[in-house]
Amino acid sequence: MALALPETRAGFNEGGQFFVEVAGKGIAWTWMERVVPKKPRVPCLDALAIRVSNLEIKEALLASNDAAFFTEPHYNNYPAILVRLPEVDAEEFRDLLTAAWRAKAPKRLLKDSGL
């Protein structure tokens, strides 16, 4: 779905974390979970971090009590929501990715795409 958005790119970073970006800016990435305290985080393939345009939107998603959305202290005061992939439907997921894309896409791309 994300690659259907203009000028997006997906891949894996050096640590093996999956990411999606537009114009070099991340819009979604694998959530790195702290399974064992004081040990390195490990990829959680059932969840993605997805950018939101501001903290108010993040708080609204969390307040919705939708089981798909959560956060952790690592993401405090950061405009991204953690999304449990098995809990989110395709339409809502597409809307989240599109909103993340809009939040990070350059103005010329926003204008040219009509999104």
Residue pairs with C-beta under 8 A, 6 or more apart in sequence:
1 90
1 93
1 94
1 97
2 8
2 10
2 20
2 27
2 28
2 97
2 101
3 9
3 10
3 20
5 22
5 97
5 98
5 101
5 113
5 115
6 22
6 105
6 109
6 112
6 113
6 115
7 22
7 23
7 105
7 109
8 20
8 21
8 22
8 27
8 101
9 20
9 21
9 22
10 18
10 19
10 20
10 21
11 18
11 19
12 18
12 19
13 19
16 43
17 29
17 30
17 32
17 43
18 29
18 30
18 43
19 26
19 28
19 29
19 30
20 26
20 27
20 28
20 29
20 97
21 27
21 104
22 101
22 104
22 105
22 106
22 109
23 104
23 105
23 106
23 109
25 104
26 51
26 104
27 50
27 51
27 97
27 100
27 101
27 103
27 104
28 48
28 49
28 50
28 51
28 97
28 100
29 48
29 49
30 43
30 44
30 45
30 47
30 48
30 49
31 43
31 44
31 47
31 48
31 49
31 82
32 41
32 42
32 43
32 44
33 41
33 42
33 43
33 44
33 47
34 41
34 72
34 74
35 41
35 42
46 84
46 85
46 86
47 70
47 82
47 83
47 84
47 85
48 82
48 83
48 85
49 75
49 80
49 81
49 82
49 83
50 80
50 81
50 82
50 83
50 96
50 97
50 100
51 79
51 80
51 100
51 103
51 104
52 58
52 61
52 79
52 80
52 81
52 99
52 100
52 103
53 79
53 99
53 102
53 103
54 79
55 77
55 79
57 79
57 99
58 71
58 79
58 80
58 81
61 69
61 81
62 69
62 70
62 71
62 81
66 87
67 84
67 87
68 83
68 84
68 87
68 88
68 92
69 81
69 82
69 83
69 84
70 81
70 82
70 84
71 81
71 82
72 82
75 82
79 103
81 96
83 93
83 96
85 93
88 96
98 115
101 115
102 110
102 115
105 113
105 115
